[in-house]
Each structure stands twice: as structure tokens, then as C-alpha cells.
Amino acid sequence: MIKVLFVCLGNICRSPMAEAVFRHLVKKEGLDQKIIVDSAGTGGWHVGEGPHRGTAKILQQYEIDSTGLIARQIKKQDLNDFDYIVAMDKQNKNDILSLTNEENTKVFQLLDLVEDVQNKDVPDPYYTGNFNEVYDLVVKGCTALLEKIKKEHHLN
């Protein structure tokens, strides 16, 4: 199984949105028996909570299932357990990397995979309120990530 973890600050806006969108894309491609998807936050303020109402609303609007999305905090063990650890912004990436002393090439930012985007940080809609912009960026990033995984693992 290929394991993918999306990470943002509190795990109630960006990373659960990415988890749901990516699960949707994986299922659509018939790869849900080969790819496991999860999300976490670098902070623990929202552990046990469901997605922010803005995230829930936009996922519902696009008919993307958000069942089972419950906030949790990233653990050091996640660095061993997951094949791809996808940060929503540079600060999250740095916080993830601070959990280990080793160089870790499986940790990267979602928008590193999207060429036509200048700013590689997915803005936090908890502060901006712009869930539509974040959704559009997440879809682009998740689509590129799925293509990367399919190519690297020879999945059709």
C-alpha cells in the first residue's frame, strides 16, 4: 500500500480538504485499494474535531465525501509510516522536518508539484476565509500528486 499524509497547521481546513479531494481522485481512478490517505496538523489545538465549516461546505458543494475526517496531530512515527508527507506551506514543512534529524525527501509542499503557481504556500482559509481559492489550489496539487504517484509506482 502507498501511504499519503497531508499536513497543515490545525488539521481542520487545508489538510482535511486535501485528504478528501485526494481520496475522491484516488477512488475515481480505481486506486483506493492501493493508496491510503490521511491528514494531520502540526499543532494540537483541534485534535478530535471535524473539518472547519468552510471546508465542509466546499466539499459538500463539490460532492466530495468528508466522512471520517477527524483532526489529529502529526507524530514522529508518521515520518516512517507514510511514503509521501505533503505539507500545505513552508512553515508546516519545516515543522514536520523538525521532528527528525535526518534528511527526508518524502516531505514536500503540495504546490511544489504545480508549475503554474508562483506562491508555493497554500493560504490558510482559517485566516483568509477564502475556501474557494484553497479548494482550487488543492485540486491542482492533488491531481499533480496522483500523477506523480501513478508514474513512480507504475499504476494505471
N, C-alpha and C positions, 0 to 999 in steps of 0.2 A: 504494500500500500504506500502511496505517495501522500505525505502529510504536509499540509499548508496551514500556517498560523498568521493571521493578520493582527497587527498590534497598533493601538493608538493610545492616547493618554488615559481615558477613563473607561474604555470599552463599552460605551453606550451610544456613540454616534458613528464615527467613521469605520472602525474595525468590524462592528457587527453588520454594518451596511455592506462592507466588502465581503464578509463571510457569507451573507445571504445571497448577494449578487453572484459570487463565485460558485456557491453551491448550485444556484439556478443554472449557470452556464455549464457546469460540470454535468448536471443531470440531463440537460438538453442535448449534450454530446454523447450521452450514454456511458459516461466515465465514472459514475457515482459508486461503482464497485471497485474502483482503482484509486480514487483520490478522496482523502479525508480532509475536511475543512473545519477550522476552529478560529477563535479570536480571543484576544486578551488585552488588558490595559497595563501600562507601566505603573500606574497609580492604583491604589486600592479603595478609593472613595466610594465607588458604585458597585462593589462586589455584591452579587446576588440580585441585582436589579435587571430588569429587561431593557430593551433599547429606548433611547430618548424618543419622545412622542413625534419629533420631526423625522427621525429615521424610520420609525414605524409607519408613519403616514406616507412617506415617499415609497417605501417598499410595497405597501398596500396599493398605492396608486399604480405601480407598475406590475402588480400581481406577482410579487416575489415573496415566497414563503419566509416568514421570520420565526417560525416555530422553534422553540428550544434555545433562543438566543438569551443567555444569562451572563452578565458581566463577571469576569474573573481577572485576577492579576497574574501577569506572567511570572513563571518560576524558572529558576536556573535550569531545571531538568528539561524544560521546553526546548532549550538550545540543543539538547541531544535527541529529543523525541521527534522533532519536526525537520523535514527536508528543506522547506522554504519558510523563512520567517520574514514577513513583509510589513515593514514599518510605514506608517502614514506620513511621517515627516522626519526631518533630520534629527530633531531632538529625541523623538521616540527611538530612532535607530541608535543614537548614542547611548540612550538609557538601556537599551537591550544589550548593546555591546559591553556596557559596564558590568554586566552580570558574569562576564568571563574575562580571563586574562589572555585568551587565545585570539588569534586572527580568525574571523568567521565569515567565510564567503557566502554562506546561505542566508545572511541577513542583508537586506537591501530595501530601498524605498520603492513603493508601488509605482510611482510615476517615473522612476528611472527607466522603466520599460516603454514609456510613451514618448516618442520622438518629438511630436508637435506641441509639447507643453514646455514652456520656459521655466516656470517655477515648479520644482520637483516636490514641494510640500503640498499635501492635500490640506486645504484650510480646515480648521476646526469649526464646524457649524454650531457647536455649543456656544461659541463666542460670536460668530458672524451671523448666524441664523439662516445662512444660505444653503439649505439642504439640497436644492436643485443643482447648484454648481458642483457640490461634493458628489452627488449621485452621478453626474455626467463624467467626472474625473475617475470615479471608482469603476464605472462600466468600461471606460477606455483601458484603465490599468488592469482590471481583471481579465478582459479579453486578451490583452497582450501577455499576461501571465499564463493563461491557459495555453496559448500558442507556444510559449517558451517550454512549458512542461510537456506538451504533446511532442514537441521536437526533441527535447532532451531524453525522453523516455520512450520514444518511438511508438506513440499512441495514435490510433486513427479514430 
